[in-house]
Structures are given as C-alpha cells and as structure tokens.
C-alpha cells in the first residue's frame, strides 16, 4: 500500500530558529511530491511541488529537497516566524494520475514560540 | 470569488440527521475533489468530478455518502443518517486540469467541520 510517513509528529521551536521536517514515502510509480501548509481551521495551501528530476526547490524561507532514490523529502524552514505555526503536510502522487493518486501524510504540527 | 469556498464552515448534527455540505470551486476549474480529514490526520480522498461527471467515488466510506455537481460548478456532499464516526473536516479542492489530475495544483477550500453528537 502506498504510504507517506512524516516526522516528527509535532515540533516546538523558538522564533528565529531553523527547522527541518521529514517525509518518507513508499508511493510508486512516483510522479511528484508536494508540501502543503495548513493553518488551523483552514484548507491546505501549496508551498512547493517537485517532480522526479528536481532535488531542491525554494519558496521564500521554505526549501524542499527530494531524493527519489531513497524516497525521502525534507522541508527546511529558515528564520522561523510566528506565522509559520501550522501543520505541514507532505503529499505524493503516482504517475497514473488517477483522482485517488494523491497520498497524504498525517502532517507535522509545528509551533513557533516567541 | 478568488478561491474555493465552502459552506457552512461548521455544522453540528444529531446522529441520524442528514446533512448537505456545499463547495464553490474556482471559476473555470474542471476538476473538483472532496476529502475527509479526521483530527490529526491528513486528508483522505472521497470522490472526484470532472465537470459534472463523477469519475471516481471509490473513497466514499458508505452508501450514506452522496455527492453531486449537476452543472459542473458548485458541488454538494450529502451525508444521510449521520453517525458519530462521520465527524471530521470535509475539504473541497478544485483544479484546472482534467486527465492526469495529480500533476495539476489543487486549491483547497477552508473546509466544513462536521460534528455529529
């Protein structure tokens, strides 16, 4: 069964610090990997999307990496801000592109403390 | 509107009641998805529409769940005879693309939080 595992489940860091969130997947055949940010009470918002050939992509203070060989991805947040407090969800899709071809991780709940 | 909207934002239903959840996708978006998100979990796929056609309903957990998109824009997710295990956030997402839908960006609505008492 296709799976997406994220770690840690939750993380608390001080404002201004950096952090890295991990995503391991067993989804195949792999098409692309996305990181979403979900604020409490809101829908997920896309941060990055990476295909097989891309191994890093940045969006402001967010940098995602992808190792398609080891099936691992990370999301690095630089100089964290209070507004970064949210759940970060890793989503992997399969090449077949069916509607159910997106597999969502459970998310990492990040709390930024002042 | 600029994004996907959903209504109501919160719904409390007594067990056994029927509920209807509405999704207004981004104008012009062909694809529409419904997801169920339990507390502390990632979204789980329920069903998918391409325009007015419901092409995949494999994620609907039981025949109490029914979705429609009669004119290819607004969609309604209906849950009959609600049970406590139906309590969750129901997310709607729309996408510009059709086939190969997972390669296109999905834009999510804020969700409807359903609580069944």
HADDOCK unambig.tbl for C-alpha pairs under 7 A between the chains (distance, minus, plus):
assign (segid A and resid 41 and name CA) (segid B and resid 110 and name CA) 6.71 0.50 0.50
assign (segid A and resid 42 and name CA) (segid B and resid 110 and name CA) 4.35 0.50 0.50
assign (segid A and resid 42 and name CA) (segid B and resid 111 and name CA) 6.67 0.50 0.50
assign (segid A and resid 43 and name CA) (segid B and resid 91 and name CA) 6.94 0.50 0.50
assign (segid A and resid 43 and name CA) (segid B and resid 108 and name CA) 5.24 0.50 0.50
assign (segid A and resid 43 and name CA) (segid B and resid 109 and name CA) 5.27 0.50 0.50
assign (segid A and resid 43 and name CA) (segid B and resid 110 and name CA) 4.26 0.50 0.50
assign (segid A and resid 43 and name CA) (segid B and resid 111 and name CA) 6.08 0.50 0.50
assign (segid A and resid 44 and name CA) (segid B and resid 108 and name CA) 5.99 0.50 0.50
assign (segid A and resid 45 and name CA) (segid B and resid 108 and name CA) 6.93 0.50 0.50
assign (segid A and resid 93 and name CA) (segid B and resid 102 and name CA) 6.14 0.50 0.50
assign (segid A and resid 97 and name CA) (segid B and resid 100 and name CA) 4.24 0.50 0.50
assign (segid A and resid 97 and name CA) (segid B and resid 101 and name CA) 5.55 0.50 0.50
assign (segid A and resid 97 and name CA) (segid B and resid 102 and name CA) 5.00 0.50 0.50
assign (segid A and resid 98 and name CA) (segid B and resid 100 and name CA) 6.55 0.50 0.50
assign (segid A and resid 98 and name CA) (segid B and resid 101 and name CA) 6.65 0.50 0.50
assign (segid A and resid 98 and name CA) (segid B and resid 102 and name CA) 6.88 0.50 0.50
assign (segid A and resid 99 and name CA) (segid B and resid 48 and name CA) 6.14 0.50 0.50
assign (segid A and resid 99 and name CA) (segid B and resid 56 and name CA) 6.77 0.50 0.50
assign (segid A and resid 99 and name CA) (segid B and resid 101 and name CA) 6.37 0.50 0.50
assign (segid A and resid 99 and name CA) (segid B and resid 102 and name CA) 6.79 0.50 0.50
assign (segid A and resid 100 and name CA) (segid B and resid 45 and name CA) 6.10 0.50 0.50
assign (segid A and resid 101 and name CA) (segid B and resid 102 and name CA) 6.51 0.50 0.50
assign (segid A and resid 102 and name CA) (segid B and resid 102 and name CA) 6.57 0.50 0.50
assign (segid A and resid 104 and name CA) (segid B and resid 42 and name CA) 5.50 0.50 0.50
assign (segid A and resid 104 and name CA) (segid B and resid 43 and name CA) 6.30 0.50 0.50
assign (segid A and resid 105 and name CA) (segid B and resid 42 and name CA) 5.50 0.50 0.50
assign (segid A and resid 106 and name CA) (segid B and resid 40 and name CA) 6.78 0.50 0.50
assign (segid A and resid 106 and name CA) (segid B and resid 41 and name CA) 4.53 0.50 0.50
assign (segid A and resid 106 and name CA) (segid B and resid 42 and name CA) 4.20 0.50 0.50
assign (segid A and resid 107 and name CA) (segid B and resid 42 and name CA) 6.30 0.50 0.50
